[in-house]
Amino acid sequence: MTSRLGIAPSTVHRNLVDARLSRLSHVDRSTGEPVRSYEHDHPGAMLHVDVKKLGNIPDGGGRRYVGRQQGEKNRAATQGKPRNKDRDPLMGKAYVHTVTDDHSRVAYAEIHDDETALTAAGVLARAVEWSNQRGVTVERVLSDNGGAYRSHLWRDTCAELGIKHKRTRPYRPQTNGKIERFHRTMADGWAYARCYASEAERRGELDGWTTTTTTGPTRPAATNRRSHD
């Protein structure tokens, strides 16, 4: 950077310090913009919802851990998947529907095979019920502008639950940054934490990971959720 700008490194550092951009922990790594933290003052005041998409793992392990050649062999040998015209299995995706509380960072998650409005609305209803059982009344929910969250079913579900729905500004995913941050934690701590022998094995470990994960102040302080096949 300093060679491109034609100025001394110390000058670059001083300018970054003045702009409060001197440490990477202060910058969102996906957007490069400063982290602007906010927090509602009590649990239930705001829920963040989103979906994390993951490629399903073939039986025997995926190429991330076993290598491309063996991964392709495992994929071809995996049973119970639809096949394309070349008879290769279509592994599909796992859609992890996540709901996090803005104040407590407690999170709830279910794994499904789609991200339809029907699935998303069902997850929200169960997450709200799960919160109510723990003495938390949900007031608002924040989502992106995905199709499921723009549907009439989502609108009607929020109305039935007595929740106000808010959407992020288009092309501004950092508005929903807390759940984006949780997804990175989930990817590192569960989804890609080790070599899983199958998709079923990975899905089976989500509950255990979420109920035992306790991280630093910038990550979910406690997580409790369940997964659906």
N, C-alpha and C positions, 0 to 999 in steps of 0.2 A: 504493500500500500504506500509506504513512504517513498519508494522509487517512482511510483506513478504520480504522486502529488508533488514531488520535488521539494519536500520539506523534511526537517529533522524528525526522527522518531519521538523525541521529547515533546516537540510541538504537537504532533498527532495525539500523544498521550494526554497532554494538558487539555486539548480541545475535547477529547472524549470524556475526560473527568468533568469538565465544565458542563458537558451535555448529559452527564450521569450515565454514560455508556461505557465506562472503563472496565466493567466486569461482565463476563458472559452470563453470569447468573442474573444480571439485571435486564437481559435481552431475551426475547422469545426466539428460540433457535430456528423455528420454522418461518418466521416473518422478518426477523432482524429488527423488530420494533421494541421500544422499551416496554417492560412489564409494568402495567398499571393495575395494582392490586385493589380490590374492593371486597367487602364482605357484608352480607346482610346480618342483622344483629341477633337473629334467633333461628333455630332449626325450623324448616318448613316455609320460611319466607320466600325462598326461591329454589327450585330444582332445576338442574341442567340435564338435558337429555341428548343423546346422540347414539350413533351406531358405529362400531368398529368392525371393519370387514377383514377377515383372515382367510387365506387359502386353506382348504382342508388338507390334512396330513394323510398321505397314503399309508397303508399297512406296511410296517417295516421301517418307516421314517422317511422324511422328506429330504430333498437334495441340499437344503441348507446345512444339514449335519452329516449326511451320509455321502454327499457328493452327487454331481449331476447324473453320472451314469447309473449308479445304484438307485438314485431317487427315481429315475425314469423306469427302471425295472420294477421297483416297488409300486409305482403308480399303475403300470400295466397289469400287475398281478392283483391289485386291489379288487375285491369282489363287491357286488351290490351297487355299483355305480352305472348310470346310463353311459352309453358308448356313442362316439361320433362316427362318421362315415368310414373312418379307418379302423374302427373297432377299438380305439383307445378310450379308456375311461375318462369321463368328465368329473373331476374331483369336486367341483363346486366350491362354495364359500361358506364359512361360518359367520353369521351376523350377530355380534355381541351387542345387544341393546343395553345401554348403561344409563343409569340415573344417579346423579350425585347431588347431595345437599350443599348449597352454597356456604352455609355457616359452619356446619360440622364436618364437611367433606366425607361423611358416611355415604357409601355407594351401594347400589343395588344393580344386579346384572342378570340377564337371561340370555342364553345362546339359542338362536333360531336359524332356520335355513332360508329366511327371507327378511326383507325390510319393508313389507307392505304396511298400509295404514292399519289393517286389522291387527297385525302383530304388534305394531308400535303402540296402538291404543290399549291393547290388552296388557302390555308390559307396564304402561303408565298406571292403569287401574290397579294392578297388583302391587306396584311400588308404593302407591298412595295407601293402599290397605296395609302393607307392611309397615309403613311409617305410622299410620294411625294406631296400630297395635302396640307401638312403642311410645305412644303419647305425643306424637308430632302431627300437627295439622298443617297440611300443605296448602299454600296460598297462591303460588305462581309457579309457572314452568317456562323455561327458556329453551328454545330449540333453534336449529338452523332453518333454512328455507327448503329442505327436502320435501319431496312429494307427499310423504306420509304425514308430515306436519302441516301441510297446506290442505289436507283433505277435510271434507265435511265430517267424516267419522271422528277425526282427531278433535275438531272444533266441538262436536256434540259431546264427546267423552269428557273434555275439559269442563264443559258447561254442566254436565251431570255430576261431576266431582266437585263443582264449585271452585274451580281453579281458573285464574286468569292466565291466558297464554300470551307469551311474548316471543318474537322471533328476532334473530340477530340481523344486523345490517348485511345486505348481500356482499359477498366477497370479503367479509371481515370475520374470519373464523376465530380471531383472537377474542372477540366479544364473548365467545363461549369457551374461553381459554382454560377454565378449570377442568372441564371434562376432557379437553384435548390433552391437558397435562396428565390427567388420570389415565388416559389411553396409552400414553408413552410409558407410564409406570407399569401398567398392566402388560404391555408388550414385553418389556424388559424382565418383569418379575414372574410372568406366567406364560404368555403365548409363545415366546421364543427363549425361555429360560434354559431349556435343555432339549435333548433329543427325545421326542415322544414316539412310541412305537406305532401309534395310530391316532386318528382324530378322536376316537372315543376316549382314549387315555387322557388326552389333553383336556377335553371337555370335563372329564371326571375330576380333574384337579382344580378347577376354577373355584369351587366352594372353599376348599382347604386353603388356597392362597388368599382369598379375600377375607377369610375370618381370622387369619393370623398376621396379615400384613400391617405393620405399623412403621411409618416412615417419618421423615423430617417435617418441619412446619410448612414447607412449600408443597408438600404432597398430601394425599389423603391421610388424615390422622387415624381414621378407623374405617374399615370397609366390611360390610356385611351384605351379602347378596346370594342369590341362588342361580342355578343354570338349568335350562331346559334343553333336552336333546332336540 
